[in-house]
């Protein structure tokens, strides 16, 4: 099981989660972060670091945000890994 970045990260891109990830599974584009579901080890350390509550375990993704499961897969395939904390967009 993996974790999923959802709607609240769009336009925010707070990267506190990146610093605590032990497997470097976060990827970055211009508007959001994405989690590579094949790299995520389901440790959950990123969840409390997100100030906008954008990260959910796969099984707990709200029903109205299930599109983000695929968006994370696609985003992590096309975007580079982010390894360091940056200033958030908002």
PEFENHU-V931773 format. One record per backbone hydrogen bond with DSSP energy under -1.0 kcal/mol. CO is the residue of the C=O (numbers start at 1). NH is the residue of the N-H. E is the energy in kcal/mol with one decimal. If there is no record, write none. Layout:
co:CO nh:NH e:E
co:CO nh:NH e:E
This chain:
co:2 nh:58 e:-2.9
co:4 nh:56 e:-2.2
co:6 nh:9 e:-2.2
co:7 nh:10 e:-1.6
co:9 nh:12 e:-2.3
co:9 nh:13 e:-1.6
co:12 nh:89 e:-3.4
co:25 nh:36 e:-2.6
co:26 nh:82 e:-2.2
co:27 nh:34 e:-2.6
co:31 nh:11 e:-2.8
co:32 nh:29 e:-2.4
co:34 nh:27 e:-2.9
co:36 nh:40 e:-2.2
co:47 nh:50 e:-1.1
co:50 nh:53 e:-1.1
co:54 nh:6 e:-2.5
co:56 nh:4 e:-2.9
co:57 nh:60 e:-2.2
co:58 nh:61 e:-1.1
co:62 nh:65 e:-2.7
co:63 nh:66 e:-1.0
co:65 nh:68 e:-2.0
co:66 nh:69 e:-1.7
co:67 nh:71 e:-1.9
co:68 nh:72 e:-2.0
co:69 nh:73 e:-1.4
co:70 nh:74 e:-2.9
co:71 nh:75 e:-2.8
co:72 nh:76 e:-2.5
co:73 nh:77 e:-1.3
co:74 nh:78 e:-1.7
co:75 nh:79 e:-1.7
co:80 nh:28 e:-2.3
